[in-house]
C-alpha cells in the first residue's frame, strides 16, 4: 500500500528532480566543488562538468583572489528539488518564476529555467534587462532576492582589511572601517553630511574597477568578455548610537543615484527617497513617509534596491514606501562606486554589509538579443540566471530557423523545495580518510 501511495503521489503531486548543471546558479547549484578563499575566507562554489573539461582553479567573487585550487576538492552532486506537478493545472506560470519543463530543443529532456516571457508577449533583451512589448519590466524586491548575485560581503575580510574599498568623503565628522563594521559620526546639530562610499577596488591591481557580470561559479573563465552591470541591492544592519539628525543610504545605476534618508530622534523630517542624476542636476524628492523615523538605541535591517530602474526601500523586511519607477535609460555609465552611507548629526554603526547585483542577461545567442521574439498562445520564453553559462531560449532554433519557445504542454511543474543539497564531508576510519557527499542542512529551503 505504501508503494502504491508513493507512486500515486509522484504521478499527480510532487516529483524529485536533480540539477546537473549550473545554468541557474547561484540560486540552484549543479554538480560543483567548494573551496574557501585563501585571502578573505569567502566560500566559493564552482561548477564541475561531466565531460571532464573542468577548470581546476577558481576566483573569489568577493575579493578577486585568483588561482584557488580545486584539484583536491570533492565534487558535490547538484541540488535535488521537489517539483509540484499540479500547480499549473490551476494557474499559469508567472514572470520570474522557476519552472521545470521538457525542452523542445533537447528531445524532451527535463530542464529548469526562469520564466521571463508570457504567452502573447514580445520579448527582447536590451542592456542586460528584459523588455516586454517594448517596455522595461521590473522586479519586486522579493523577486529580486530569489535571483540576485553577490558582489561584496564585508563580513569576509582579507588580512589587510577592507580599508581600500571604503572611502570617507570630506564632511564635518568622521567615517572609519572597524574590521567588519563601519562607524560614521557627526556632532549633534551639524547640517553637513559625512559619507562613506564603497569603491570596487581590485586588491591585486591596486585600482578601482567597474562592477562587471562575473560569476564565481563559472571558475576562472578568462576567455569570456565581461561587461559592466548597473543594478544593485544594498543590505545592512544599522544601529543608531546617539544624536538627532538623519542617516542616508545611496545606490547608483550609472545614470542616476537614489538616496534613502531617514530621520533620527526628534527630527520631524521623516523618511524620503531622493533621486539625482550622476552627470549633474539638483536632487529631487521621489517619495516621502513623514511618520517614519528611527530613535537612538534601535537597530534596523535595511534593504535599498535600484534595479530595473525601480527604487525600493525596506526596513526590517517590510516595504517602507511604494517603489519608484524611473524611465528606462538607454545609456548608463560603468559603475565603480555603487553604494554609499551617510550621517548628519548622529553616530551609527553599520554591520553585515552586503552588495548584490541583478542578473545581467548576455547578448549571446540568436533570439531576443538583436530583435524581439513574438510568443504565441501558450508559449513561454525562459532563461537561466547564470546567463553566460546557460543553454536557454536565446539559442533554441527549429528546423525553419525560428525560435523555439517552451509550449504549455511541455511544462512539468514548479520546483518548490531544495530538499537534498549536498556538501563535501570526510570520514576517518578503517585506516583511511574518506571523502563523501553529506546533506547541506543550511541550504534546505523553500523556493518562491
Buried (B, 14 or more C-beta within 10 A) or exposed (E): EEEEEEEEEEEEEBBEBBBEBBBBBBBBBBBBBBBEBEBBBBEBBBBBBEEEEBBBBBBBBBBBBEEBEBEEBBBBBBBBBBBBBEBBEEEBBEBBBBBBBBBBBEEEEBBBBBBBBBBEBBBBBBBBBBBBEEEBBBBBBEBBBBBBBBBBBBBBBBEEBBEBBBBBEEBBBBBEBEEBBBBBBBEEEBEEBBBBBBBBBEBEEEEBBBBBBBBBBBBBBEEBEBBBBBBBBBBBBBBBEBBBBBBBBBBBBBBBBBBBBBBBBEBEBBBBBBBBBBEEEEEEEBBBBEEBBBEBEEEBEBBBBBBBBBBBBBBEEEBBBEBBBBEBBEEBBBBBBBBBBBBBBBBBBBBBBBBBBBBBBBBBBBBBBEEBBBBEEBBBBBBBBBBBBBBBBBBBBEEEEEBBBBBBEBBBBBBBBBBBBBBBBEEEEEEEEEEEBEBBEEEEEEBE
